[in-house]
Every structure is written in structure tokens, then in C-alpha cells.
């Protein structure tokens, strides 16, 4: 599901049992990431699938990338793998004005 920046943040803060998932490359992550995010690079192909499959499907995943394109694809993959709650951050880090670490 695609969420605007405002909805993504509001829902993230009100939900319990959440994971923030960054699907960018290591180089992008080194430029800063949303606090408490875990990074699994979507460009790693089968390794990405393997690491995603190891995650708890009962949690809610808030997924982002640089612009929202890769994270949208990641959400689709997660849905196919049986994740019910995968939320894509529209606009990604390009539009993010929240905290970065």
C-alpha cells in the first residue's frame, strides 16, 4: 500500500509491532537513514528474497528507498511472500523531512 509522507509517519507512530525497512544500496544508506531502520538492499536479488522471507510476517513493515519506486516493488514482493502489512513511503528519501541518522 502506498502512503504519503504524512500518513506513513502518522501510521508508523500509532502502530505497534513495526519494522522500518530501507531497501537502498549501502552507498545510499551511508548518506543517512531513517532512525531504527533495517537495511536489505533490493538489488541483491535472491539474497533480498531470502532475507525478507526470514522476517516475521506478523509485523507491519514501513518500507522506503530513495524515491519510492524500489520500495513499491519491495512491498509487492513482500505481499507475494505473504506479508499482509507492507507500506510504501511515496517520494522516499527525496521528500523525507523527518529525522535521519
N, C-alpha and C positions, 0 to 999 in steps of 0.2 A: 504494500500500500504506500502510495506517495503522500508525504506530508509536507506542508510548508514549514519554513524555519520555526515560525511561532508555534504551530501545532505540535511539531516534533519535540520542541523543548518543553512545552506545557504537558504533553502526554508523558514524556520521559520522566518529568519530575513527579507526576502523580501516580505513575505505575510502580508496582513492586516487582521484584524478581526480574530486573532488566540487565541487559548487556549492551554496551555501546560497541559497535563493530566498525572498524576502519578497514576498508578493502583496498587502500592505496599501496603504492610501492614503498620500499624502505627509504628511498631518497625523499619522497613526498612526506613521509612520516617524520623524517629528521627536521623538516621545516616547521613542525609543530602539529600536535593532535589534540582532539577534544579530551579533557581530563577523564581518566579511568577507562579509556577505550582500549580494546584489544585489537591487534592488527593481524589480519590474514589477507595477504595480497591475492586479489582475484586473478592476476596474471599468472599465477603458479599452477594453473590447470588442475590436474588430478590431485595435486597436493592440497589445493584450495578445497576441493570437494571432500577429501579425506579429513581435513581439519574441521570443516563445517559439520560433517556427519558425526564427529566426536562431541559436538556441543549438546547441551541439554535442550531438547525440543520443547520443554515446558516453559522455558524462559521467553521473555519478549526481547527482540533484537532491534536496536535502533542503528541503522546502517548508513554509513556515509563514505564519500570519496571526494574527489576534487570538485566535480561539477554536478554530480547526481546521476550520471549515466551508468558508470560501473556499479554503483551501489544499487541502482534499479535492477540491473542484471543479476546482482548477487541476491537480491530479495526474491527474484523469480526462481533462481536455482534453489534457494532455501525453501520456498513454497513447494517446489517439486520434490524436495527431500523430506517433506512432512513437517516443516516448521510452519505453525499457524500464524505466528506473530513476527513479521519482519517488516519494519517500517523504513522507507527510503527518505533520506533528507534531500528534498528538492533544492537544487542550487549548490549543494555540497559546501566544501570549504571556501569556495569562491564568494559565497554570500554569507558565510558564517560570521556573526559578530559577537558570539559568546566567548567564553574563556578558552584559552589554548595553553597547552603546556609543552 
